[in-house]
Amino acid sequence: MIRKNFSITQIYLDQAATSCPKARGVGEAMHRYIDAVCANVNRSTYAPATEAAIHMLETREKLCTLFGSLDPTHVILTPGQTVSLNMVIKGLLRPGDHALVSPLEHNGVMRPLMQMLDRGICFERIPLIGDDELDLESARRMIRPNTRLMILTHASNVSGTVLPVADVGALCRENGIFLAVDAAQTAGHLSIDLGSASIDALCIPSHKGLRGPSGIGAMLLSPGCAKALDPLITGGTGSDSHTELQPDYMPDRFESGTPNLPGIYGLHAALCELEQETVSQRRGKEEALLLRLLSGLDSIGGIRILGTRDLSRKVALVSADFTARRDNAEVADRLANEFGILTRCGLHCAPNAHKTYGTFPQGTVRFSFNSSNTEEEIDAALFAIKEILT
């Protein structure tokens, strides 16, 4: 197991922030590119450049297979999730357009939208029913003639609650609205099919559920979305160099400048490793750990857990509010410094989600894990929590 070869002796329960350890072979692949390949793509035909181009194409193809896209040219490799979301929001919305979002969105969605208010767009938040169910009937009523885009986090990075992407996709298709999905917390954890869920833009990071490096991500586009989307960044592509106009074909339309090739090599290695174990196999391990943690916290008592308890609608993430018994920051600090258990405390870059759950402004302590974590690590966290609350 890759964990046996990893040097951190602490217990890492902050996988929702970034995966640790990375998939086997990621570091080696990145080093190999830097030390032995070190060539650009789409600019030359010598052997190292050709190898890099093949790696880039294979990465697109693997992402196509994993996420149900039919055309590798519609897999846009980006500098990461935040850039992907900015590309969608700023490339689709025009002055006078209206957008709909969930109340659980990350600042990676909300800050670009807030910036777009000055450009004449507006947005509304679809309410929840209770703590964990998106109100689809309200969403239907909120659609206007100028509604162009619906943006949805697939799973909340605050509560772990999975939102009904396929149902929202059907609603969007009925009304001629583009659907963009922020899959930061689900890519590599849940099965996602671009076509069956009617997703127009699927934004995924490398460094979380796929267990690849940071600084690289992807945006998978439907043909209709690709035609409607304006490029956020234009520049050199190595193609059509006779003209100063941006190419209008895929993927060059959206990929200007030298790409993060060390990151692409690392992501390629992570995707190869993922092929050795299906997403559903990973998911089974994560659900078992999730049940173990939830049951243990319930047995301790006096701890509020945010979001759904339905394991089929929750990723491997538990947001706990200890304020009935202790200050959340104290709990997180003592977990790290006394017990070597690494979590994340605060608002998790999603202030409106915490307002929705009633945990603003202090936030919560978030425990997040993946299939590389163990039952023993969950038990150690539960033991530490009992000690802190005693």
FENVEN-V131093 format. One record per residue. N is the residue number from 1. RES is the residue in one small letter. PSI is psi in radians with two decimals (999 if undefined). Layout:
BEGIN
n:N res:RES psi:PSI
n:N res:RES psi:PSI
END
This chain:
BEGIN
n:1 res:m psi:2.53
n:2 res:i psi:-0.52
n:3 res:r psi:-0.56
n:4 res:k psi:-0.45
n:5 res:n psi:0.15
n:6 res:f psi:2.48
n:7 res:s psi:-0.30
n:8 res:i psi:2.20
n:9 res:t psi:-0.23
n:10 res:q psi:2.92
n:11 res:i psi:2.06
n:12 res:y psi:1.90
n:13 res:l psi:0.83
n:14 res:d psi:0.67
n:15 res:q psi:-0.38
n:16 res:a psi:-0.37
n:17 res:a psi:-0.87
n:18 res:t psi:2.62
n:19 res:s psi:2.55
n:20 res:c psi:2.10
n:21 res:p psi:2.91
n:22 res:k psi:2.89
n:23 res:a psi:2.65
n:24 res:r psi:2.32
n:25 res:g psi:-0.15
n:26 res:v psi:-0.91
n:27 res:g psi:-0.73
n:28 res:e psi:-0.72
n:29 res:a psi:-0.71
n:30 res:m psi:-0.74
n:31 res:h psi:-0.70
n:32 res:r psi:-0.74
n:33 res:y psi:-0.83
n:34 res:i psi:-0.70
n:35 res:d psi:-0.52
n:36 res:a psi:-0.33
n:37 res:v psi:-1.24
n:38 res:c psi:0.82
n:39 res:a psi:2.70
n:40 res:n psi:2.95
n:41 res:v psi:2.71
n:42 res:n psi:0.23
n:43 res:r psi:-0.49
n:44 res:s psi:2.94
n:45 res:t psi:0.12
n:46 res:y psi:2.90
n:47 res:a psi:-0.86
n:48 res:p psi:-0.66
n:49 res:a psi:-0.67
n:50 res:t psi:-0.72
n:51 res:e psi:-0.77
n:52 res:a psi:-0.70
n:53 res:a psi:-0.68
n:54 res:i psi:-0.73
n:55 res:h psi:-0.72
n:56 res:m psi:-0.78
n:57 res:l psi:-0.77
n:58 res:e psi:-0.62
n:59 res:t psi:-0.77
n:60 res:r psi:-0.78
n:61 res:e psi:-0.71
n:62 res:k psi:-0.67
n:63 res:l psi:-0.65
n:64 res:c psi:-0.87
n:65 res:t psi:-0.75
n:66 res:l psi:-0.62
n:67 res:f psi:0.23
n:68 res:g psi:0.49
n:69 res:s psi:2.60
n:70 res:l psi:-0.32
n:71 res:d psi:1.95
n:72 res:p psi:-0.44
n:73 res:t psi:-0.25
n:74 res:h psi:0.22
n:75 res:v psi:1.87
n:76 res:i psi:2.13
n:77 res:l psi:2.22
n:78 res:t psi:2.99
n:79 res:p psi:-0.01
n:80 res:g psi:3.12
n:81 res:q psi:-0.78
n:82 res:t psi:-0.72
n:83 res:v psi:-0.75
n:84 res:s psi:-0.82
n:85 res:l psi:-0.71
n:86 res:n psi:-0.68
n:87 res:m psi:-0.74
n:88 res:v psi:-0.90
n:89 res:i psi:-0.83
n:90 res:k psi:-0.33
n:91 res:g psi:-0.38
n:92 res:l psi:-0.69
n:93 res:l psi:2.36
n:94 res:r psi:2.80
n:95 res:p psi:2.29
n:96 res:g psi:-0.16
n:97 res:d psi:2.74
n:98 res:h psi:2.44
n:99 res:a psi:2.69
n:100 res:l psi:2.44
n:101 res:v psi:2.86
n:102 res:s psi:2.89
n:103 res:p psi:0.09
n:104 res:l psi:0.21
n:105 res:e psi:2.58
n:106 res:h psi:2.77
n:107 res:n psi:-0.31
n:108 res:g psi:-0.45
n:109 res:v psi:-0.82
n:110 res:m psi:-0.66
n:111 res:r psi:-0.73
n:112 res:p psi:-0.70
n:113 res:l psi:-0.74
n:114 res:m psi:-0.68
n:115 res:q psi:-0.61
n:116 res:m psi:-0.25
n:117 res:l psi:-0.62
n:118 res:d psi:-0.22
n:119 res:r psi:0.19
n:120 res:g psi:0.28
n:121 res:i psi:2.84
n:122 res:c psi:2.79
n:123 res:f psi:2.79
n:124 res:e psi:2.72
n:125 res:r psi:2.24
n:126 res:i psi:2.29
n:127 res:p psi:2.88
n:128 res:l psi:2.69
n:129 res:i psi:2.00
n:130 res:g psi:-2.50
n:131 res:d psi:-0.14
n:132 res:d psi:0.14
n:133 res:e psi:2.16
n:134 res:l psi:2.32
n:135 res:d psi:1.61
n:136 res:l psi:-0.54
n:137 res:e psi:-0.69
n:138 res:s psi:-0.71
n:139 res:a psi:-0.75
n:140 res:r psi:-0.76
n:141 res:r psi:-0.45
n:142 res:m psi:-0.19
n:143 res:i psi:2.30
n:144 res:r psi:2.94
n:145 res:p psi:-0.50
n:146 res:n psi:0.21
n:147 res:t psi:2.10
n:148 res:r psi:-0.50
n:149 res:l psi:2.39
n:150 res:m psi:2.26
n:151 res:i psi:2.28
n:152 res:l psi:2.25
n:153 res:t psi:2.32
n:154 res:h psi:-0.69
n:155 res:a psi:2.40
n:156 res:s psi:2.32
n:157 res:n psi:-0.06
n:158 res:v psi:-0.83
n:159 res:s psi:-0.32
n:160 res:g psi:-0.05
n:161 res:t psi:2.28
n:162 res:v psi:2.25
n:163 res:l psi:2.70
n:164 res:p psi:1.35
n:165 res:v psi:-0.76
n:166 res:a psi:-0.72
n:167 res:d psi:-0.73
n:168 res:v psi:-0.67
n:169 res:g psi:-0.72
n:170 res:a psi:-0.72
n:171 res:l psi:-0.72
n:172 res:c psi:-0.72
n:173 res:r psi:-0.69
n:174 res:e psi:-0.52
n:175 res:n psi:0.15
n:176 res:g psi:0.67
n:177 res:i psi:2.45
n:178 res:f psi:2.46
n:179 res:l psi:2.11
n:180 res:a psi:2.35
n:181 res:v psi:2.21
n:182 res:d psi:1.79
n:183 res:a psi:0.56
n:184 res:a psi:-0.64
n:185 res:q psi:0.04
n:186 res:t psi:-0.44
n:187 res:a psi:2.11
n:188 res:g psi:-0.24
n:189 res:h psi:-0.66
n:190 res:l psi:2.67
n:191 res:s psi:2.30
n:192 res:i psi:2.27
n:193 res:d psi:1.94
n:194 res:l psi:-0.77
n:195 res:g psi:-0.88
n:196 res:s psi:-0.45
n:197 res:a psi:0.02
n:198 res:s psi:0.76
n:199 res:i psi:2.29
n:200 res:d psi:-0.60
n:201 res:a psi:1.98
n:202 res:l psi:2.03
n:203 res:c psi:2.18
n:204 res:i psi:2.45
n:205 res:p psi:2.74
n:206 res:s psi:-0.63
n:207 res:h psi:-0.04
n:208 res:k psi:-1.84
n:209 res:g psi:-0.46
n:210 res:l psi:-0.28
n:211 res:r psi:0.58
n:212 res:g psi:-2.92
n:213 res:p psi:2.88
n:214 res:s psi:2.95
n:215 res:g psi:0.18
n:216 res:i psi:2.46
n:217 res:g psi:-2.98
n:218 res:a psi:2.68
n:219 res:m psi:1.99
n:220 res:l psi:2.18
n:221 res:l psi:2.50
n:222 res:s psi:2.76
n:223 res:p psi:-0.71
n:224 res:g psi:-0.70
n:225 res:c psi:-0.69
n:226 res:a psi:-0.65
n:227 res:k psi:-0.61
n:228 res:a psi:-0.36
n:229 res:l psi:2.22
n:230 res:d psi:2.47
n:231 res:p psi:2.41
n:232 res:l psi:-0.64
n:233 res:i psi:2.34
n:234 res:t psi:2.80
n:235 res:g psi:-2.69
n:236 res:g psi:2.38
n:237 res:t psi:-0.19
n:238 res:g psi:-0.03
n:239 res:s psi:2.67
n:240 res:d psi:0.74
n:241 res:s psi:-0.10
n:242 res:h psi:-0.22
n:243 res:t psi:2.64
n:244 res:e psi:0.06
n:245 res:l psi:2.50
n:246 res:q psi:2.36
n:247 res:p psi:2.55
n:248 res:d psi:0.11
n:249 res:y psi:2.87
n:250 res:m psi:2.58
n:251 res:p psi:0.02
n:252 res:d psi:-0.50
n:253 res:r psi:-0.55
n:254 res:f psi:0.10
n:255 res:e psi:1.51
n:256 res:s psi:2.57
n:257 res:g psi:2.99
n:258 res:t psi:2.18
n:259 res:p psi:2.89
n:260 res:n psi:1.43
n:261 res:l psi:-0.66
n:262 res:p psi:-0.70
n:263 res:g psi:-0.68
n:264 res:i psi:-0.71
n:265 res:y psi:-0.72
n:266 res:g psi:-0.74
n:267 res:l psi:-0.70
n:268 res:h psi:-0.79
n:269 res:a psi:-0.70
n:270 res:a psi:-0.70
n:271 res:l psi:-0.63
n:272 res:c psi:-0.73
n:273 res:e psi:-0.68
n:274 res:l psi:-0.54
n:275 res:e psi:-0.29
n:276 res:q psi:-0.23
n:277 res:e psi:2.16
n:278 res:t psi:2.79
n:279 res:v psi:-0.68
n:280 res:s psi:-0.60
n:281 res:q psi:-0.76
n:282 res:r psi:-0.76
n:283 res:r psi:-0.69
n:284 res:g psi:-0.74
n:285 res:k psi:-0.72
n:286 res:e psi:-0.67
n:287 res:e psi:-0.67
n:288 res:a psi:-0.74
n:289 res:l psi:-0.67
n:290 res:l psi:-0.81
n:291 res:l psi:-0.70
n:292 res:r psi:-0.76
n:293 res:l psi:-0.80
n:294 res:l psi:-0.77
n:295 res:s psi:-0.71
n:296 res:g psi:-0.72
n:297 res:l psi:-0.67
n:298 res:d psi:-0.69
n:299 res:s psi:-0.49
n:300 res:i psi:-0.78
n:301 res:g psi:2.77
n:302 res:g psi:0.33
n:303 res:i psi:2.21
n:304 res:r psi:2.28
n:305 res:i psi:2.24
n:306 res:l psi:2.55
n:307 res:g psi:-2.98
n:308 res:t psi:2.70
n:309 res:r psi:-0.02
n:310 res:d psi:1.92
n:311 res:l psi:-0.48
n:312 res:s psi:-0.22
n:313 res:r psi:0.52
n:314 res:k psi:2.30
n:315 res:v psi:3.09
n:316 res:a psi:1.22
n:317 res:l psi:2.23
n:318 res:v psi:2.12
n:319 res:s psi:2.03
n:320 res:a psi:2.36
n:321 res:d psi:1.96
n:322 res:f psi:0.11
n:323 res:t psi:-0.30
n:324 res:a psi:-0.35
n:325 res:r psi:-0.55
n:326 res:r psi:2.84
n:327 res:d psi:2.35
n:328 res:n psi:-0.71
n:329 res:a psi:-0.64
n:330 res:e psi:-0.76
n:331 res:v psi:-0.85
n:332 res:a psi:-0.71
n:333 res:d psi:-0.76
n:334 res:r psi:-0.62
n:335 res:l psi:-0.77
n:336 res:a psi:-0.85
n:337 res:n psi:-0.46
n:338 res:e psi:-0.49
n:339 res:f psi:-0.06
n:340 res:g psi:0.52
n:341 res:i psi:2.06
n:342 res:l psi:2.07
n:343 res:t psi:-2.98
n:344 res:r psi:2.26
n:345 res:c psi:2.53
n:346 res:g psi:-2.53
n:347 res:l psi:-0.09
n:348 res:h psi:0.59
n:349 res:c psi:0.45
n:350 res:a psi:1.18
n:351 res:p psi:-0.64
n:352 res:n psi:-0.50
n:353 res:a psi:-0.76
n:354 res:h psi:-0.60
n:355 res:k psi:-0.70
n:356 res:t psi:-0.69
n:357 res:y psi:-0.08
n:358 res:g psi:0.41
n:359 res:t psi:0.27
n:360 res:f psi:2.40
n:361 res:p psi:-0.09
n:362 res:q psi:-0.60
n:363 res:g psi:-2.69
n:364 res:t psi:3.06
n:365 res:v psi:2.11
n:366 res:r psi:2.19
n:367 res:f psi:2.11
n:368 res:s psi:2.50
n:369 res:f psi:3.03
n:370 res:n psi:-2.99
n:371 res:s psi:-0.15
n:372 res:s psi:-0.27
n:373 res:n psi:2.91
n:374 res:t psi:2.85
n:375 res:e psi:-0.64
n:376 res:e psi:-0.64
n:377 res:e psi:-0.70
n:378 res:i psi:-0.76
n:379 res:d psi:-0.67
n:380 res:a psi:-0.69
n:381 res:a psi:-0.73
n:382 res:l psi:-0.72
n:383 res:f psi:-0.78
n:384 res:a psi:-0.72
n:385 res:i psi:-0.75
n:386 res:k psi:-0.75
n:387 res:e psi:-0.73
n:388 res:i psi:-0.65
n:389 res:l psi:-0.17
n:390 res:t psi:999
END
